[in-house]
Amino acid sequence: MEQDKTNSSKTTMETNYAKHEDNPGLPKVALDEKDDKKVGFTIHWSIIVAVIALAIAYFFFR
């Protein structure tokens, strides 16, 4: 039963939900976490390139 209370990083899951009733927001660690993956930048440019490619294809096959 104890193995069910752990996740893949082997940290225990929180079960004391009443402890955070007065402040249910994000934990300080999540707010201060460094953005080192740059996914937002990649997705932003991927969408722009896809829209341009679709516009070119639309005008080419029109």
Beta strands, then each sheet from edge to edge (+ up, - down):
end
